[in-house]
Amino acid sequence: MADTMQFDFVTPERKLVSAQVREVRIPGAAGDLSAMPGHAPLITSLRPGFVTVVAADGAETEYGVTGGFAEITPEAVNLLVEHGVTRAELTVELVDAYVEEARKALDEAPPNVVDAASKLLSDMEAMGTRING
């Protein structure tokens, strides 16, 4: 088994990362997971939170995401996210804007998706708590 895997992290605005990595820790909608070389194929939706990337040299980098999808194969992880920024770029003001966007989505949600919109808002607020703490 290889020691690293390809990691590509893309938002609608830009490609944040394209590198060989040891591990990617992902805030999956059904729970957190770690993807490493040899991982079973999987596609999962993401919840708002933090993605931690462990580089080939062992250095860790965190990114804030608001949601999207992860495609995992034995050789690669591809993240396609709505909004994604480095931890250094994630300000209180930016999280507040994400929370406001989630509140608006909840207010406008049809009855059949209120629970999902409420969970999204809760996850956004939790992300803000983590950067403030």
The 8 nearest C-alpha neighbors of each residue, nearest first, counted from 0:
[[1, 37, 2, 36, 3, 73, 74, 4],
 [2, 0, 3, 36, 4, 37, 74, 21],
 [1, 3, 21, 0, 36, 4, 55, 20],
 [4, 2, 21, 20, 1, 19, 36, 55],
 [3, 5, 74, 75, 19, 20, 36, 21],
 [4, 6, 75, 19, 18, 20, 76, 74],
 [7, 5, 76, 18, 17, 75, 77, 19],
 [8, 6, 17, 77, 16, 78, 76, 9],
 [7, 9, 78, 16, 15, 77, 14, 79],
 [8, 10, 14, 79, 15, 13, 78, 80],
 [11, 9, 80, 12, 13, 81, 79, 82],
 [10, 12, 13, 9, 81, 80, 82, 79],
 [13, 11, 10, 14, 9, 82, 81, 15],
 [14, 12, 10, 11, 9, 15, 8, 16],
 [13, 15, 9, 16, 8, 10, 12, 17],
 [16, 14, 8, 9, 13, 17, 10, 84],
 [17, 15, 8, 7, 14, 18, 6, 9],
 [16, 18, 7, 6, 8, 15, 5, 19],
 [19, 17, 6, 5, 20, 16, 7, 54],
 [18, 20, 5, 4, 3, 6, 55, 54],
 [21, 19, 54, 55, 3, 4, 22, 53],
 [22, 20, 3, 55, 53, 54, 35, 2],
 [21, 23, 35, 53, 34, 20, 52, 24],
 [22, 24, 52, 34, 33, 51, 25, 53],
 [25, 23, 33, 51, 50, 32, 34, 52],
 [24, 26, 50, 32, 31, 27, 33, 23],
 [27, 25, 31, 45, 46, 48, 30, 49],
 [28, 26, 45, 30, 31, 29, 25, 46],
 [27, 29, 46, 45, 44, 30, 26, 43],
 [30, 28, 27, 31, 44, 43, 26, 45],
 [31, 29, 27, 28, 26, 32, 25, 46],
 [30, 32, 26, 27, 25, 33, 24, 29],
 [33, 31, 25, 24, 30, 27, 34, 26],
 [34, 32, 24, 23, 25, 35, 22, 31],
 [33, 35, 23, 22, 38, 24, 32, 36],
 [34, 36, 22, 38, 21, 37, 33, 23],
 [37, 35, 4, 73, 38, 74, 3, 1],
 [36, 38, 73, 35, 74, 39, 0, 72],
 [39, 37, 73, 36, 35, 34, 72, 40],
 [38, 40, 73, 72, 41, 37, 71, 34],
 [41, 39, 72, 71, 38, 73, 42, 70],
 [42, 40, 71, 70, 39, 43, 72, 69],
 [41, 43, 70, 69, 71, 44, 68, 40],
 [44, 42, 69, 68, 27, 41, 45, 70],
 [43, 45, 68, 28, 67, 27, 69, 46],
 [46, 44, 27, 66, 28, 67, 68, 26],
 [45, 47, 66, 28, 27, 26, 48, 65],
 [48, 46, 65, 66, 64, 122, 123, 45],
 [49, 47, 126, 64, 63, 26, 46, 65],
 [48, 50, 63, 62, 64, 61, 51, 26],
 [49, 51, 25, 62, 24, 61, 63, 52],
 [52, 50, 61, 24, 60, 23, 49, 62],
 [51, 53, 23, 60, 59, 22, 54, 61],
 [52, 54, 59, 22, 21, 57, 58, 20],
 [55, 53, 20, 57, 58, 56, 21, 52],
 [54, 56, 20, 21, 57, 19, 3, 53],
 [55, 57, 54, 58, 53, 21, 20, 59],
 [58, 56, 54, 55, 53, 59, 21, 20],
 [59, 57, 54, 53, 56, 60, 55, 52],
 [58, 60, 53, 52, 54, 57, 51, 61],
 [61, 59, 52, 51, 53, 58, 62, 86],
 [62, 60, 51, 86, 50, 85, 49, 52],
 [63, 61, 85, 86, 50, 49, 84, 64],
 [62, 64, 49, 84, 83, 48, 86, 85],
 [65, 63, 83, 47, 48, 82, 66, 49],
 [66, 64, 47, 82, 81, 46, 48, 83],
 [67, 65, 45, 46, 47, 80, 64, 81],
 [66, 68, 80, 45, 81, 79, 44, 69],
 [67, 69, 44, 79, 45, 43, 78, 80],
 [70, 68, 78, 43, 42, 77, 71, 44],
 [69, 71, 42, 77, 76, 41, 78, 68],
 [70, 72, 76, 41, 40, 75, 42, 69],
 [73, 71, 40, 75, 74, 39, 38, 76],
 [72, 74, 37, 38, 36, 39, 75, 40],
 [75, 73, 4, 72, 36, 5, 37, 76],
 [76, 74, 5, 4, 72, 6, 71, 73],
 [75, 77, 71, 6, 70, 5, 72, 7],
 [76, 78, 7, 70, 69, 8, 6, 71],
 [79, 77, 69, 8, 68, 9, 80, 7],
 [78, 80, 9, 68, 67, 10, 8, 69],
 [81, 79, 67, 10, 82, 66, 78, 68],
 [80, 82, 67, 66, 10, 65, 83, 11],
 [83, 81, 65, 80, 64, 10, 84, 66],
 [82, 84, 64, 63, 80, 10, 62, 65],
 [85, 83, 63, 62, 88, 89, 86, 64],
 [84, 86, 62, 88, 87, 63, 61, 89],
 [85, 87, 62, 89, 88, 61, 63, 84],
 [88, 86, 85, 89, 90, 84, 62, 61],
 [89, 87, 85, 86, 84, 90, 93, 63],
 [90, 88, 86, 87, 84, 93, 85, 63],
 [91, 89, 93, 92, 88, 94, 87, 130],
 [90, 92, 94, 93, 95, 127, 89, 131],
 [91, 93, 95, 90, 94, 96, 89, 97],
 [92, 94, 96, 90, 95, 91, 89, 97],
 [95, 93, 97, 91, 96, 92, 127, 98],
 [94, 96, 92, 98, 93, 97, 91, 99],
 [97, 95, 99, 93, 94, 98, 100, 92],
 [96, 98, 94, 100, 95, 99, 101, 93],
 [99, 97, 101, 95, 100, 96, 123, 94],
 [98, 100, 102, 96, 101, 97, 95, 103],
 [99, 101, 97, 103, 98, 102, 96, 104],
 [100, 102, 104, 98, 120, 99, 103, 105],
 [103, 101, 99, 105, 104, 100, 98, 120],
 [102, 104, 106, 100, 105, 101, 99, 107],
 [105, 103, 101, 107, 102, 106, 108, 100],
 [104, 106, 116, 108, 102, 103, 107, 117],
 [107, 105, 103, 104, 108, 102, 113, 101],
 [106, 108, 104, 105, 103, 109, 102, 113],
 [109, 107, 105, 113, 106, 104, 112, 110],
 [108, 110, 111, 112, 113, 107, 105, 106],
 [111, 109, 113, 112, 108, 114, 107, 105],
 [110, 112, 109, 113, 114, 108, 115, 116],
 [113, 111, 115, 114, 110, 109, 108, 116],
 [114, 112, 116, 110, 115, 108, 117, 111],
 [113, 115, 117, 112, 116, 118, 111, 110],
 [116, 114, 118, 112, 117, 113, 119, 105],
 [117, 115, 105, 119, 113, 118, 114, 112],
 [116, 118, 114, 120, 115, 119, 113, 105],
 [119, 117, 121, 115, 120, 116, 122, 114],
 [120, 118, 116, 122, 117, 121, 123, 115],
 [119, 121, 101, 123, 117, 118, 122, 102],
 [120, 122, 118, 124, 119, 123, 125, 117],
 [121, 123, 125, 119, 124, 120, 47, 118],
 [124, 122, 120, 126, 125, 121, 98, 47],
 [123, 125, 127, 121, 126, 122, 120, 98],
 [126, 124, 122, 128, 127, 123, 121, 129],
 [127, 125, 123, 129, 124, 128, 48, 122],
 [128, 126, 124, 125, 130, 129, 94, 131],
 [129, 127, 125, 131, 126, 130, 132, 124],
 [128, 130, 126, 132, 127, 131, 125, 124],
 [131, 129, 127, 132, 128, 126, 91, 90],
 [132, 130, 128, 129, 127, 91, 126, 90],
 [131, 129, 130, 128, 127, 126, 125, 91]]
